[in-house]
Amino acid sequence: ITDSTMKLRCLIVDDEPIIRFGLKSSIDWEEKNLHLIGDFSHGKQALGAMERTGHVDILITDINMPVMDGITLMKKALQLNPKLKVVLVSSYNEFEYVRQGLTHGAVDYILKQTLEPDQFSKTIHKCIDKILEEEKVTEKLDHAEQTNKINERRKTEQSIKRVLLRKMPYQDC
């Protein structure tokens, strides 16, 4: 991340403690300027944490968990933050899970059996890049909106000046 003041907030959700540990330890969160705000064993805990702590930028979640599964968590989390980036992790290599997750906006889908720290790091970078790109687009749109407002104001001021000048009585010097 280029902006040193920006620290993206991440959350890990998986019912298998060993997987949560592996995900946490496979990334140098500080070096990537990421803040891991917590790890949870099911979606309901994670959703509660999101509601309490506020904004989360990246959600890394297992699909198949007790209490609340990853797809349900993803849908509810995206309602809280539509710009959220989601990485789905699963033991299941089933197309339906992949399709459902990607349909709802997941950035990527990783199989636990093939999960390598390097692959996970690349996936997190993919999320970071998407967030930064969206911020650039938002900044450009904000700038364009400001420019339009300034131009509209100038047009209004010019119109007012023309009206005022027409109404002023002609004076001989």
Secondary structure as UniProt FT lines:
FT   TURN            4..5
FT   STRAND          8..13
FT   HELIX           17..25
FT   TURN            29..33
FT   STRAND          34..40
FT   HELIX           43..53
FT   STRAND          58..62
FT   HELIX           70..80
FT   TURN            82..83
FT   STRAND          85..90
FT   HELIX           95..103
FT   TURN            104..105
FT   STRAND          108..111
FT   HELIX           112..114
FT   HELIX           117..167
//
